[in-house]
Amino acid sequence: MFQIGLITIVAVALAIGTHYSALLTITKLLSHFRGTHPASIVLALFLSVVAHLSEILIFAIAWQVMYNMELITFSVESPSFIDIVYFSGTTYTTVGYGDIVLTGDGRLMSVVEGVMGLVLIAWTASFTYYEMNRKWIKNT
């Protein structure tokens, strides 16, 4: 259980760092656009999606590491990495279809990933609102 907790903490730290870096980069890129240019919002949203997909991949790698170390098991026998990425994506977005589930001690990390997804998606939404509001109110 200690190893699962440690891997979870590393995945959370990497996901937060990735998201922070992505939003900082987006802010710098948006400063090059003048006015309410539609490309600025499209770029911001595209890069935000890339950041979220990267965070899903971070958690998927953590799941794969734990699976390889035989710390966790899934409801499907011998899941491929694509299966694990899919599981991570449904957990991160809290969709949770339930066709692939964890069994055993790893279930706690799935809760952590779901909360992280919720928080990071909300962070993106508030960031996007702030940037749009700042640019559109200032330039109207």
C-alpha positions as CSV (number, residue, x, y, z in Angstrom):
1,M,0.0,0.0,0.0
2,F,2.9,2.3,0.7
3,Q,4.2,1.9,-2.9
4,I,0.7,2.7,-4.3
5,G,0.6,5.9,-2.1
6,L,4.1,7.0,-3.3
7,I,3.3,6.4,-6.9
8,T,0.0,8.3,-6.5
9,I,1.8,11.3,-4.9
10,V,4.3,11.4,-7.8
11,A,1.5,11.2,-10.4
12,V,-0.4,14.0,-8.6
13,A,2.6,16.2,-8.4
14,L,3.5,15.6,-12.1
15,A,-0.1,16.3,-13.2
16,I,-0.3,19.6,-11.2
17,G,3.1,20.7,-12.5
18,T,2.1,19.9,-16.1
19,H,-1.1,21.8,-15.7
20,Y,0.5,24.8,-14.1
21,S,3.2,24.9,-16.8
22,A,0.6,24.5,-19.6
23,L,-1.5,27.4,-18.3
24,L,1.6,29.5,-17.8
25,T,2.6,28.8,-21.4
26,I,-0.9,29.6,-22.7
27,T,-0.9,32.9,-20.8
28,K,2.4,33.8,-22.5
29,L,1.2,32.8,-25.9
30,L,-2.1,34.8,-25.5
31,S,-0.1,37.9,-24.7
32,H,1.0,38.0,-28.3
33,F,-2.6,38.3,-29.6
34,R,-4.2,41.8,-29.6
35,G,-7.9,42.3,-29.2
36,T,-10.4,39.5,-29.2
37,H,-8.9,37.4,-32.0
38,P,-10.7,34.1,-32.2
39,A,-7.5,32.2,-32.7
40,S,-6.4,33.1,-29.2
41,I,-9.3,31.2,-27.6
42,V,-9.0,28.3,-30.0
43,L,-5.3,28.0,-29.2
44,A,-5.9,28.3,-25.5
45,L,-8.6,25.6,-25.6
46,F,-6.5,23.3,-27.9
47,L,-3.5,23.5,-25.6
48,S,-5.7,23.0,-22.5
49,V,-7.0,19.8,-24.1
50,V,-3.4,18.7,-24.8
51,A,-2.5,19.4,-21.2
52,H,-5.5,17.2,-19.9
53,L,-4.5,14.4,-22.3
54,S,-1.0,14.6,-21.0
55,E,-2.3,14.4,-17.4
56,I,-4.4,11.3,-18.3
57,L,-1.2,9.8,-19.8
58,I,0.7,10.5,-16.6
59,F,-1.9,8.6,-14.5
60,A,-2.0,5.9,-17.1
61,I,1.8,5.4,-16.8
62,A,1.4,5.3,-13.0
63,W,-1.3,2.6,-13.4
64,Q,0.9,0.7,-15.8
65,V,3.8,0.8,-13.4
66,M,1.7,-0.4,-10.5
67,Y,0.2,-3.2,-12.7
68,N,3.7,-4.3,-13.8
69,M,4.8,-4.3,-10.1
70,E,1.7,-6.5,-9.4
71,L,0.4,-3.9,-6.9
72,I,-3.0,-3.6,-8.6
73,T,-5.3,-5.7,-10.7
74,F,-8.0,-4.9,-13.2
75,S,-11.3,-6.6,-14.0
76,V,-10.0,-7.4,-17.5
77,E,-7.3,-10.1,-17.8
78,S,-4.0,-8.7,-19.2
79,P,-5.0,-5.2,-20.1
80,S,-3.0,-3.5,-22.8
81,F,-1.6,0.0,-22.3
82,I,-4.4,1.4,-24.4
83,D,-6.9,-0.3,-22.0
84,I,-5.1,1.4,-19.1
85,V,-5.1,4.8,-20.9
86,Y,-8.8,4.3,-21.5
87,F,-9.4,3.5,-17.8
88,S,-7.3,6.5,-16.8
89,G,-9.3,8.8,-19.1
90,T,-12.7,7.6,-17.8
91,T,-11.5,7.9,-14.3
92,Y,-9.9,11.4,-14.8
93,T,-13.1,12.7,-16.4
94,T,-15.2,10.9,-13.8
95,V,-17.2,9.2,-16.6
96,G,-16.4,5.8,-15.2
97,Y,-18.2,3.5,-17.6
98,G,-17.3,0.5,-15.4
99,D,-16.3,-1.8,-18.2
100,I,-12.7,-1.8,-16.8
101,V,-12.5,-1.5,-13.0
102,L,-9.8,-1.9,-10.4
103,T,-9.8,-4.6,-7.8
104,G,-7.8,-4.5,-4.6
105,D,-5.8,-1.7,-3.0
106,G,-5.4,0.5,-6.1
107,R,-9.0,1.6,-5.9
108,L,-8.1,4.6,-3.6
109,M,-5.8,6.0,-6.3
110,S,-8.8,6.0,-8.7
111,V,-10.6,8.3,-6.4
112,V,-7.5,10.6,-6.3
113,E,-7.4,10.6,-10.1
114,G,-11.1,11.5,-10.3
115,V,-10.7,14.4,-7.9
116,M,-7.6,15.6,-9.7
117,G,-9.4,15.5,-13.0
118,L,-12.3,17.5,-11.5
119,V,-10.0,20.1,-10.0
120,L,-7.8,20.5,-13.1
121,I,-10.8,20.7,-15.4
122,A,-12.3,23.3,-13.2
123,W,-8.9,25.2,-13.1
124,T,-9.0,25.2,-16.9
125,A,-12.5,26.5,-17.0
126,S,-11.8,29.3,-14.6
127,F,-8.6,30.2,-16.4
128,T,-10.4,30.3,-19.7
129,Y,-13.2,32.4,-18.2
130,Y,-10.6,34.8,-16.7
131,E,-8.6,35.1,-20.0
132,M,-11.7,35.6,-22.1
133,N,-13.1,38.1,-19.6
134,R,-9.8,40.0,-19.4
135,K,-9.4,40.2,-23.2
136,W,-13.0,40.8,-24.1
137,I,-13.9,43.4,-21.4
138,K,-10.7,45.3,-22.0
139,N,-11.1,45.4,-25.7
140,T,-14.9,46.1,-26.1
